[in-house]
Amino acid sequence: MRRQPPLPPALRDGNYPRWNLELVERYPRALAEMRSPSRPLGYVDTRPLARWGIEVRAGWRGLVERTLARLEAEIAAQPLEQQAQFRVVDIKAKFGRLTIHLEASGTATMEAAIHDAFEESARLCEVCSAPGELAERGPTGWWSTRCRNHEDWSPHDEAARLN
């Protein structure tokens, strides 16, 4: 396995807690689940977004932010009494793609924003945002979207370099 160049500090995964909090302030309707969980924390049915926050690598941050901006605008356009049903309950990488789930089925505009993000994530390196390719990787066969520079990258590489 070849050694990868270190990521710039702004792209390191350790920034997620602050980034999550910034997004909650910018997109209060879409990320209402993080501010006011619909189910108590610490229980098996607690929503993933409330429990763990946004579970993506730094390379998809821009994609997540663009998608949340689209969702926030569309949620704001809905009647106030209906807005809570469109809260995001999960944002994560699954089988190498960005998946976003709402509390209930969204409007056509919301579903289009989520679908566009899902499709774009298959072409965007999850580590650095460069053009990438979705492929099965590693000895365990997990799926991820990576550029040529990060084909063999692992979060463990970064941890080893910092220690």
C-alpha positions as protocol buffer text, in pm:
chain_id: "A"
residue {
  index: 1
  type: MET
  ca { x: 0 y: 0 z: 0 }
}
residue {
  index: 2
  type: ARG
  ca { x: 148 y: 334 z: -98 }
}
residue {
  index: 3
  type: ARG
  ca { x: 159 y: 618 z: 152 }
}
residue {
  index: 4
  type: GLN
  ca { x: -89 y: 902 z: 92 }
}
residue {
  index: 5
  type: PRO
  ca { x: -9 y: 1272 z: 135 }
}
residue {
  index: 6
  type: PRO
  ca { x: -157 y: 1414 z: 456 }
}
residue {
  index: 7
  type: LEU
  ca { x: -488 y: 1591 z: 430 }
}
residue {
  index: 8
  type: PRO
  ca { x: -505 y: 1964 z: 500 }
}
residue {
  index: 9
  type: PRO
  ca { x: -642 y: 2038 z: 850 }
}
residue {
  index: 10
  type: ALA
  ca { x: -973 y: 2168 z: 712 }
}
residue {
  index: 11
  type: LEU
  ca { x: -1046 y: 1829 z: 552 }
}
residue {
  index: 12
  type: ARG
  ca { x: -963 y: 1607 z: 849 }
}
residue {
  index: 13
  type: ASP
  ca { x: -1250 y: 1413 z: 999 }
}
residue {
  index: 14
  type: GLY
  ca { x: -1176 y: 1548 z: 1348 }
}
residue {
  index: 15
  type: ASN
  ca { x: -1355 y: 1872 z: 1253 }
}
residue {
  index: 16
  type: TYR
  ca { x: -1698 y: 1709 z: 1232 }
}
residue {
  index: 17
  type: PRO
  ca { x: -1839 y: 1807 z: 1570 }
}
residue {
  index: 18
  type: ARG
  ca { x: -1788 y: 2179 z: 1507 }
}
residue {
  index: 19
  type: TRP
  ca { x: -1902 y: 2143 z: 1145 }
}
residue {
  index: 20
  type: ASN
  ca { x: -2218 y: 1961 z: 1256 }
}
residue {
  index: 21
  type: LEU
  ca { x: -2302 y: 2240 z: 1499 }
}
residue {
  index: 22
  type: GLU
  ca { x: -2243 y: 2506 z: 1232 }
}
residue {
  index: 23
  type: LEU
  ca { x: -2481 y: 2323 z: 998 }
}
residue {
  index: 24
  type: VAL
  ca { x: -2750 y: 2299 z: 1266 }
}
residue {
  index: 25
  type: GLU
  ca { x: -2736 y: 2679 z: 1296 }
}
residue {
  index: 26
  type: ARG
  ca { x: -2748 y: 2734 z: 918 }
}
residue {
  index: 27
  type: TYR
  ca { x: -3017 y: 2472 z: 842 }
}
residue {
  index: 28
  type: PRO
  ca { x: -3241 y: 2463 z: 1152 }
}
residue {
  index: 29
  type: ARG
  ca { x: -3545 y: 2313 z: 977 }
}
residue {
  index: 30
  type: ALA
  ca { x: -3362 y: 2038 z: 789 }
}
residue {
  index: 31
  type: LEU
  ca { x: -3146 y: 1948 z: 1090 }
}
residue {
  index: 32
  type: ALA
  ca { x: -3411 y: 1991 z: 1359 }
}
residue {
  index: 33
  type: GLU
  ca { x: -3348 y: 1629 z: 1463 }
}
residue {
  index: 34
  type: MET
  ca { x: -3004 y: 1726 z: 1593 }
}
residue {
  index: 35
  type: ARG
  ca { x: -3133 y: 2026 z: 1787 }
}
residue {
  index: 36
  type: SER
  ca { x: -3449 y: 1863 z: 1926 }
}
residue {
  index: 37
  type: PRO
  ca { x: -3447 y: 1484 z: 1886 }
}
residue {
  index: 38
  type: SER
  ca { x: -3786 y: 1330 z: 1811 }
}
residue {
  index: 39
  type: ARG
  ca { x: -3698 y: 1034 z: 2031 }
}
residue {
  index: 40
  type: PRO
  ca { x: -3496 y: 1037 z: 2354 }
}
residue {
  index: 41
  type: LEU
  ca { x: -3120 y: 995 z: 2323 }
}
residue {
  index: 42
  type: GLY
  ca { x: -2972 y: 670 z: 2446 }
}
residue {
  index: 43
  type: TYR
  ca { x: -3248 y: 442 z: 2324 }
}
residue {
  index: 44
  type: VAL
  ca { x: -3249 y: 187 z: 2043 }
}
residue {
  index: 45
  type: ASP
  ca { x: -3501 y: 387 z: 1839 }
}
residue {
  index: 46
  type: THR
  ca { x: -3310 y: 718 z: 1866 }
}
residue {
  index: 47
  type: ARG
  ca { x: -3265 y: 852 z: 1514 }
}
residue {
  index: 48
  type: PRO
  ca { x: -2909 y: 811 z: 1376 }
}
residue {
  index: 49
  type: LEU
  ca { x: -2867 y: 1183 z: 1302 }
}
residue {
  index: 50
  type: ALA
  ca { x: -2950 y: 1276 z: 1662 }
}
residue {
  index: 51
  type: ARG
  ca { x: -2720 y: 1005 z: 1795 }
}
residue {
  index: 52
  type: TRP
  ca { x: -2411 y: 1035 z: 1578 }
}
residue {
  index: 53
  type: GLY
  ca { x: -2450 y: 1347 z: 1368 }
}
residue {
  index: 54
  type: ILE
  ca { x: -2354 y: 1360 z: 1003 }
}
residue {
  index: 55
  type: GLU
  ca { x: -2154 y: 1049 z: 914 }
}
residue {
  index: 56
  type: VAL
  ca { x: -1955 y: 1137 z: 603 }
}
residue {
  index: 57
  type: ARG
  ca { x: -1591 y: 1205 z: 524 }
}
residue {
  index: 58
  type: ALA
  ca { x: -1462 y: 1556 z: 467 }
}
residue {
  index: 59
  type: GLY
  ca { x: -1466 y: 1532 z: 87 }
}
residue {
  index: 60
  type: TRP
  ca { x: -1846 y: 1525 z: 80 }
}
residue {
  index: 61
  type: ARG
  ca { x: -1895 y: 1827 z: 307 }
}
residue {
  index: 62
  type: GLY
  ca { x: -1965 y: 2065 z: 17 }
}
residue {
  index: 63
  type: LEU
  ca { x: -2212 y: 1819 z: -131 }
}
residue {
  index: 64
  type: VAL
  ca { x: -2390 y: 1781 z: 204 }
}
residue {
  index: 65
  type: GLU
  ca { x: -2407 y: 2159 z: 248 }
}
residue {
  index: 66
  type: ARG
  ca { x: -2548 y: 2219 z: -102 }
}
residue {
  index: 67
  type: THR
  ca { x: -2809 y: 1949 z: -46 }
}
residue {
  index: 68
  type: LEU
  ca { x: -2907 y: 2084 z: 296 }
}
residue {
  index: 69
  type: ALA
  ca { x: -2947 y: 2433 z: 146 }
}
residue {
  index: 70
  type: ARG
  ca { x: -3191 y: 2293 z: -113 }
}
residue {
  index: 71
  type: LEU
  ca { x: -3380 y: 2096 z: 153 }
}
residue {
  index: 72
  type: GLU
  ca { x: -3394 y: 2392 z: 393 }
}
residue {
  index: 73
  type: ALA
  ca { x: -3546 y: 2619 z: 125 }
}
residue {
  index: 74
  type: GLU
  ca { x: -3809 y: 2362 z: 31 }
}
residue {
  index: 75
  type: ILE
  ca { x: -3897 y: 2283 z: 394 }
}
residue {
  index: 76
  type: ALA
  ca { x: -3936 y: 2657 z: 464 }
}
residue {
  index: 77
  type: ALA
  ca { x: -4182 y: 2679 z: 174 }
}
residue {
  index: 78
  type: GLN
  ca { x: -4413 y: 2421 z: 339 }
}
residue {
  index: 79
  type: PRO
  ca { x: -4690 y: 2514 z: 584 }
}
residue {
  index: 80
  type: LEU
  ca { x: -4544 y: 2556 z: 933 }
}
residue {
  index: 81
  type: GLU
  ca { x: -4746 y: 2268 z: 1079 }
}
residue {
  index: 82
  type: GLN
  ca { x: -4601 y: 2029 z: 818 }
}
residue {
  index: 83
  type: GLN
  ca { x: -4234 y: 2127 z: 836 }
}
residue {
  index: 84
  type: ALA
  ca { x: -4134 y: 1885 z: 1114 }
}
residue {
  index: 85
  type: GLN
  ca { x: -4226 y: 1580 z: 904 }
}
residue {
  index: 86
  type: PHE
  ca { x: -3952 y: 1673 z: 657 }
}
residue {
  index: 87
  type: ARG
  ca { x: -3668 y: 1680 z: 912 }
}
residue {
  index: 88
  type: VAL
  ca { x: -3357 y: 1485 z: 814 }
}
residue {
  index: 89
  type: VAL
  ca { x: -3313 y: 1177 z: 1034 }
}
residue {
  index: 90
  type: ASP
  ca { x: -2997 y: 1026 z: 879 }
}
residue {
  index: 91
  type: ILE
  ca { x: -2703 y: 1145 z: 667 }
}
residue {
  index: 92
  type: LYS
  ca { x: -2432 y: 889 z: 602 }
}
residue {
  index: 93
  type: ALA
  ca { x: -2222 y: 704 z: 348 }
}
residue {
  index: 94
  type: LYS
  ca { x: -2377 y: 371 z: 256 }
}
residue {
  index: 95
  type: PHE
  ca { x: -2233 y: 140 z: -8 }
}
residue {
  index: 96
  type: GLY
  ca { x: -2007 y: 425 z: -118 }
}
residue {
  index: 97
  type: ARG
  ca { x: -2281 y: 682 z: -174 }
}
residue {
  index: 98
  type: LEU
  ca { x: -2432 y: 966 z: 23 }
}
residue {
  index: 99
  type: THR
  ca { x: -2768 y: 867 z: 166 }
}
residue {
  index: 100
  type: ILE
  ca { x: -3009 y: 1112 z: 326 }
}
residue {
  index: 101
  type: HIS
  ca { x: -3335 y: 1007 z: 489 }
}
residue {
  index: 102
  type: LEU
  ca { x: -3624 y: 1229 z: 592 }
}
residue {
  index: 103
  type: GLU
  ca { x: -3880 y: 1160 z: 866 }
}
residue {
  index: 104
  type: ALA
  ca { x: -4148 y: 1116 z: 596 }
}
residue {
  index: 105
  type: SER
  ca { x: -4156 y: 1116 z: 218 }
}
residue {
  index: 106
  type: GLY
  ca { x: -4053 y: 1454 z: 86 }
}
residue {
  index: 107
  type: THR
  ca { x: -4192 y: 1673 z: -188 }
}
residue {
  index: 108
  type: ALA
  ca { x: -4074 y: 1614 z: -544 }
}
residue {
  index: 109
  type: THR
  ca { x: -3819 y: 1895 z: -499 }
}
residue {
  index: 110
  type: MET
  ca { x: -3683 y: 1739 z: -177 }
}
residue {
  index: 111
  type: GLU
  ca { x: -3662 y: 1394 z: -333 }
}
residue {
  index: 112
  type: ALA
  ca { x: -3481 y: 1543 z: -635 }
}
residue {
  index: 113
  type: ALA
  ca { x: -3223 y: 1712 z: -407 }
}
residue {
  index: 114
  type: ILE
  ca { x: -3161 y: 1384 z: -223 }
}
residue {
  index: 115
  type: HIS
  ca { x: -3138 y: 1187 z: -549 }
}
residue {
  index: 116
  type: ASP
  ca { x: -2898 y: 1440 z: -703 }
}
residue {
  index: 117
  type: ALA
  ca { x: -2669 y: 1414 z: -399 }
}
residue {
  index: 118
  type: PHE
  ca { x: -2683 y: 1034 z: -411 }
}
residue {
  index: 119
  type: GLU
  ca { x: -2580 y: 1035 z: -778 }
}
residue {
  index: 120
  type: GLU
  ca { x: -2310 y: 1304 z: -741 }
}
residue {
  index: 121
  type: SER
  ca { x: -2151 y: 1122 z: -448 }
}
residue {
  index: 122
  type: ALA
  ca { x: -2067 y: 830 z: -680 }
}
residue {
  index: 123
  type: ARG
  ca { x: -1839 y: 1067 z: -876 }
}
residue {
  index: 124
  type: LEU
  ca { x: -1683 y: 1269 z: -591 }
}
residue {
  index: 125
  type: CYS
  ca { x: -1395 y: 1148 z: -372 }
}
residue {
  index: 126
  type: GLU
  ca { x: -1527 y: 1120 z: -18 }
}
residue {
  index: 127
  type: VAL
  ca { x: -1181 y: 1209 z: 118 }
}
residue {
  index: 128
  type: CYS
  ca { x: -1087 y: 1523 z: -82 }
}
residue {
  index: 129
  type: SER
  ca { x: -1375 y: 1617 z: -321 }
}
residue {
  index: 130
  type: ALA
  ca { x: -1175 y: 1548 z: -638 }
}
residue {
  index: 131
  type: PRO
  ca { x: -1342 y: 1352 z: -919 }
}
residue {
  index: 132
  type: GLY
  ca { x: -1363 y: 993 z: -803 }
}
residue {
  index: 133
  type: GLU
  ca { x: -1491 y: 649 z: -887 }
}
residue {
  index: 134
  type: LEU
  ca { x: -1728 y: 426 z: -694 }
}
residue {
  index: 135
  type: ALA
  ca { x: -1568 y: 85 z: -646 }
}
residue {
  index: 136
  type: GLU
  ca { x: -1542 y: -210 z: -412 }
}
residue {
  index: 137
  type: ARG
  ca { x: -1223 y: -170 z: -205 }
}
residue {
  index: 138
  type: GLY
  ca { x: -1006 y: -341 z: 49 }
}
residue {
  index: 139
  type: PRO
  ca { x: -989 y: -700 z: 167 }
}
residue {
  index: 140
  type: THR
  ca { x: -1338 y: -685 z: 318 }
}
residue {
  index: 141
  type: GLY
  ca { x: -1495 y: -545 z: 1 }
}
residue {
  index: 142
  type: TRP
  ca { x: -1648 y: -220 z: 126 }
}
residue {
  index: 143
  type: TRP
  ca { x: -1773 y: 28 z: -133 }
}
residue {
  index: 144
  type: SER
  ca { x: -1644 y: 384 z: -148 }
}
residue {
  index: 145
  type: THR
  ca { x: -1592 y: 666 z: -393 }
}
residue {
  index: 146
  type: ARG
  ca { x: -1228 y: 770 z: -418 }
}
residue {
  index: 147
  type: CYS
  ca { x: -994 y: 959 z: -648 }
}
residue {
  index: 148
  type: ARG
  ca { x: -665 y: 813 z: -769 }
}
residue {
  index: 149
  type: ASN
  ca { x: -471 y: 980 z: -486 }
}
residue {
  index: 150
  type: HIS
  ca { x: -692 y: 819 z: -221 }
}
residue {
  index: 151
  type: GLU
  ca { x: -766 y: 477 z: -371 }
}
residue {
  index: 152
  type: ASP
  ca { x: -590 y: 304 z: -83 }
}
residue {
  index: 153
  type: TRP
  ca { x: -641 y: 572 z: 181 }
}
residue {
  index: 154
  type: SER
  ca { x: -760 y: 467 z: 524 }
}
residue {
  index: 155
  type: PRO
  ca { x: -851 y: 674 z: 832 }
}
residue {
  index: 156
  type: HIS
  ca { x: -591 y: 458 z: 1008 }
}
residue {
  index: 157
  type: ASP
  ca { x: -319 y: 606 z: 785 }
}
residue {
  index: 158
  type: GLU
  ca { x: -394 y: 954 z: 919 }
}
residue {
  index: 159
  type: ALA
  ca { x: -412 y: 833 z: 1280 }
}
residue {
  index: 160
  type: ALA
  ca { x: -74 y: 658 z: 1247 }
}
residue {
  index: 161
  type: ARG
  ca { x: 85 y: 973 z: 1102 }
}
residue {
  index: 162
  type: LEU
  ca { x: -42 y: 1189 z: 1389 }
}
residue {
  index: 163
  type: ASN
  ca { x: 81 y: 952 z: 1664 }
}
